[in-house]
């Protein structure tokens, strides 16, 4: 055989070898086929991402002109690293064989009609960083095995039918964002992941008081969204002392008391607090005014009484103030109504005197005299 012919055969051998290596391993193909098979064919429109998945071709081949045009991404080594579906209304369960996509970094199935349990086999995805299952109908409890996902950064299972969380949630040591909103969670929150930045669990049926043990060591927590639950009792001073807090929303619960620290870190970044629509009694907490960057405060529709603290009107950073729907009395501080003021919000539906109707803060009328007299132990006028 001539030297030139030998060179040609060697080149063809290398070419064929590289072609074989470019095809994803059988485990990835098996996982994708099982994933597709668990979805009802009638819910896969021809124009959708899954409508273009045809396993007679390589899912990772490029350019993707006719097949696998969207829905997944591959690494340079032709391993599936991202599975992100379009919101086409896919209906089905999530196959446990998804765990064979061992190089998966992102699994995003949001805004479809997946139902049934979250597979415990997801714990076999060691590189998973983003798990987004929001706006589906997943049910049952989050499998305890999922807390072994040490690379997970973001977990969004909001808008489902999830009814339970594992007690080992704090083992998700890399987790930064956790959204549990609009589910069927009950009871108290478990101990939370230590490096969490954002927590959202709005519109569940969480109950009991806020437990310090749930939030222990959360020194990086910036956002807490727990509105529309059934939490009750006292919001203690330790909560406001979490060092990185910026936004708090615990409106529409049943809290009855709030305790604000007497001493606040001058580096506190707390900018917004919403405790509206609770059952909080007593006088307005003066110490809210000492948070150096607080710009939005809502204590509306509670059971506060007494005067509005003068300190509120002198706080230059405060731009939004909602105190309506309480039993506040006396005259509101004049500082709210000067030319220099830029505060918006409402002081209406209280028992205030001399709230100038020329001010936007006083557009909503005050309670009737008889209601205010009853609130303060007097007799209504006949």
N, C-alpha and C positions, 0 to 999 in steps of 0.2 A: 504494500500500500504506500502511495506517495506521501511525502511529508505534508503537502498541502491538503490532501484528502483527510489525513489524520487530524489536522488542525480544524477542519470543518466539522468532523464528527465530535471533536472535543467541545467546540463552541455550541453545537446543538445539544450536547449533553448538559452543559452548564445552563443553557437557556431553559431546557425542560425541567431541570432541577429547581431553578429559580421560580418557574411557573407553579410547580407543586408547592413550594414553600409560601407562595403568595396567597394561597387559598386558606381561609380561616380553618382552624382545627375542627374535627368532627364534633367536638363537644359544643362549640359555638353554634354550629349548624343545627344540631339536635335541640339545643335550647331555643333557638329562634323558631324552629318548626313547632315545638311543643307550645311555645308562647302563642303562636298564631292559631294553632289547633284548638286552644282553650277559648277562643273568641268566636262567637256565633257568626257564621258566614254572612247571614242576612244583615248584620250590622256593619259590614265592611263595604263602604261605597267604592265604586270603581275609581273615583277621583282622589281617594284618600291615600295616605302613605302606605297603609297595609294593602291597599288595592294594587299596589305596584310590586309587592313582594312576590318574587317567583324564584323558587329554589332550584330551578334548572340553571341559574346563573350564580356567580360568586357575589354574596352580599357586600363584600368589601371592594369589588372592582370599581375602578373609575375610568372614564367619566360615567356617571349614572344617568343614562339617557332615557331608558324605558323601564328598567327594573330597579327596585330598591332606591327610588328617587329621593326618598326622605324617610325619617324615622329612626335612623341609626347612623353612628359614626364609628370609624375604625382607626386603630393606631397604625403607625408606620410598619409595625410587625403584623398587620392584618388581624388583629384581635378586636372584637367588638368592645368599645369603651363607653358608648353612649346609646341609650335607647330612649328616645324622646318622641312620643306620639303626638299627632295633631288631634284637636278636639272634634273628632268625627262622629262621636256617639258609639264607639266600640262597646259591645256588651259581652261580658264573659268573666271568667275567673282568671287570676294570675297564677300561671303554672309554676309549681315548685321547681321545675327543671330550669327556671330562669337562673338558678344558682350555678349552672354550668358556665355562665358568662363570667368567668373568674377575674377578667380584667375590667369589668364594668365599673365606671366611675360615676355615671349619672343614670338614674332610672326615673323617668318623668312620664307619668300616665295621666296627668291632670285633665279634668273636665271631660270625662267619659262616663261609661256606665259599668265599670268593673264592680264586682260584688264578691261576697264570701270573705273568708279570713285572709289576713296578710300571711303569706307562707313563712314558716319559721326557717325555711332553707335559705332565706335571704342572708342569714348569718354567715353563709359560705362565700360571701362576696367581699374579700378582704380590702379591696381598693375602693369600695363604694364611698363616695363623698356626699352625693346629693340624692335624697330619696323624696320624690314628690308624688304623692298619691291623692292630692286634694280634689274635691269636687267629683267624687265617685260614691259608691255605696258599700265600701269595705265595712265589715262588721266584726264583732268579737273583740278580744283583747289584743293589744300589741304583744307579739310573742317575746317572752323573756330572752330568747336567744339573740334577738336583734341588738341587745345591749353589748354584744361582743364586737360590734362594728366599730373598731377603734379609729378608723379613718373618717367616719361620718361627720360632716360639717353642718349639714342642713337637713332637717326632717320636717316635712309638711304633710300632715295627714288630716288637715282641716276639711270640713264639709263632708263628713262620712258618717258612719253609724258605730264608731268605735266606743266600746263600753268599759275598757279597762287598760291600765298601764302597769308594767312590771315594777316591782319595788327596787329593781336594780338599774333604774334609769340613770343614776349618777355614774354608772360605769361607762357611759358614752362620753369619754373624757375629751374628745375633740369637738363635740357638738357646740355650734355657735348659735344656731337658730332653730327654735322648736315651735311649731304651730299646731295646736290641738283644737283649735276653735271649731264650733258648730259640730259637736259630736254628742255622745250620750254618757260622758264621764260623770261619775258620782264620787262622793266622799272627798278626801283630802288629796292634795298633790303629794307624790312620793318625793324623796330626796332628789333634787334636780342635778343635772350635769354641771360640774364645777366651773367650766369655762364658757357657760352660756352668756350670750350677749342679748338675745331677744327671746322672750317667753310670751306666747299668746295662747290663751285657753278660753276665749270668749264664748259665751252662749253654750255652756254645758249645764250640768246639774251638780257642780262642785258644791260641797257644803262644809260646815264646821268653820273654825277660825283659821287664820293664816298661821301656819306652823313655822317657827323659827328653824326647825330641823330641815324643812323642805328647802330653805334658802341658804342654809349654812355654807359659808365659804364662797358664795357667788360674788366675788369681788369685781367681776367684769360686767355684771348684769346691768344693761342700760334701759331696756324697755320691758314693762310688765303690763300685759293686757288681760285682765281677769273679769271684765264686765259681763253682765247678764248671767250671773250664776246665783247660788243661794248661800254664799258665804256670810257669816255673821260674827258677832262678838266685837272685839276691840282690834283696831289696827295699831299695833304697838310701836314704840319709838325705834326699836331695832330695825324695822322695815325701812324707815326713812334714812337710816344710817348706812344702808348698803352703799358703798363708796362710789359706784359708777352710775347710779340711777339718773336717768334723764327724763323719762316719761312714765307716768303711772295712770292707768285707767282701771278703776274698780267700781265704776258706776253700775247702777241697777243690781245691787246686792241687798243684804240686810244687816250691814254693819250698824252698830249702835254707839260706838265711841271711837274717837281717833286721838292718839297721843303723839304730839310733835316734840322732838328733842328740844331742850332748852339751849343747847349749844350745837351749832351746825358748822361743819367743815367749810371754811371760806372758799375752798376749791370745788364745792359741790356743783355739779352740772345739772341739777334738777331744774327743768324748764316748764314742765306741764304736769298738773295733777287734776284728775277728774274723779271725784267721789260723789257725784250727783246721784239722786234717786236711791238713797239708802234710808236708814232710820236713825241717823246720827243725832244725838242730843247734846245739850250743853251750849256753852258759848263758842263763838268762832275762835279757832286756834290762832292767837296772835303770832306765834312763832313761824307761821308760814312766811311771814314778811322777812324773816332773816335769811331765807335761802337766796344766795346772791344773784342767781340767774333766773329765778322763777318769773315766767312771763304769762302763764295761763293757769287759772285756778277756777275750778267749778265745784261748788258745794251746794248746788241747787237741789231743791226738793228733798230736804232732810227735816230735822226738827230743831234746828238751831234757834236760839233766842238771844235776847240782849242786844247791845249796840254793835255796829260795825267798827272794828278796831281802827283807830286813826292811822295806825302804821300801814294799813292796806293802801290808803290814799297817798301816802308819802313814798311808796315803793316805785321808783322810776322804771324798773324793768317790767312791771306788771302791765300787760297790754289787754288781756282778756280776763274778765271777772264776772262769774255767774253765781249770784247769791239768791236768786229768785226762788220762791216756793218754800220759804222758811217762816219763822215767827220773829224776825229781827225787829227791834223797836228803836225809838229815839230818832234823832236826825242823822242822816248819812253825812260823813265828813265832807266839808266844803271843798276839799282838795279834788274831789272827783269832778267838780263842775267848773273849774277854772279854765281860762283860755289855753293854758299850757297842757291840759290833760289830753291823753290820747287813749284812754281806757274805753274798751267796748264791752258789752255784755248786758246784764240785767240785774236790777235790785228790786224788781216788781214782786207782787204777790207776797208781801211781808206785812209788817205792822209799822212801817216807817212813817214818820211825820216829815213834812217839808221836803219831800223828794220832788225836785222841780220837773214838771212835765215837759219842759223845754229840753231836757237832757234825754238822750237816747237810752240811758241807763234806767230811766223812770217811765218809759213809755207804757209798760205793763202796769195796770192799776194795783193798788194795795188791797189787802184783805179788808173785809168789812169790820167795823168797830166791834160788833158783837162777837165775831170769831176771835178777834184779838183779845177781848176781855176774858173770854172763856179760856183761851190759851194761857193767860197769866193769872188765872184763878179768880177773876172777877165775875160779876154777873152781867149777862148781856142786857143791853138797854131794852126796855119794854116798848 
